[in-house]
Amino acid sequence: MQFEGTTYRPPVEADTMLLQVTVGCAHNRCTYCNMYDDVIFRIITPDQIEQDLIEARQNFPEAKRIFLVNGDAFVLSANRQKKITQQIAEYFPECKTITMYASIQNIISKSDDDLKELKKWLLKFMVLMVLIIQMKLLQRLSVSKLILNCQNWVYAW
């Protein structure tokens, strides 16, 4: 499998199979974060993702959970994410959960229909942990209106 740049995963994903769908972070301007300073953001091609899935299938007899890396994989369009989940379902039909990092901005930018469609395609537990962490940070920064919008989104999900 091809991995470019440093790969970060949350502790809860320690035993989860990783699949790189982006390199770096699309935003990459947070003053508190230097995780992806060493790479330029780009999206992994569908062909490379498929090659990685083929190789992963040989190395992972079972993957019920897959974590999409890097930075903010939810920056991908809903259509692109749906295609990735379809590829995963083809090579790992036993997969029940796909998780990834996501920024609040990229969650809000998706339509309700897109989010429902993605949820249908296995993205069942995406980003809630990151969303909660970001909400706590935003509370400290007193960004209350955005907090309320995000809390409403979490409860609706």
FENMOKA-V901526 format. One line per field, one symbol per residue. phi: phi as a letter, one per 30 degrees, with the letter a starting at -180 (. if undefined). psi: psi as a letter, one per 30 degrees, with the letter a starting at -180 (. if undefined). Layout:
# FENMOKA-V901526
phi->???
psi->???
This chain:
# FENMOKA-V901526
phi->.cbcidccbdedceccdcbdcbcibddhbddcbbdcddbcdacddeddddddddddddccdabdbbcdccgbdddddeddddddddddddcbdddcbbbadadeeddddddeddddddddciddcdiedddddddddddddicdddedddddddddd
psi->kkkkakkkklefgegkkkjkflkakeehgkffkgegfflkklkkleeeeeeeeeeeeffjfkjfkkkkladifffkleeeeeeeeeeeeefiffkfkkllkkleefeefkleeeeeeeeehfiegkfeeeeeeeeeeeeeghieeeeeeeeeeeee.
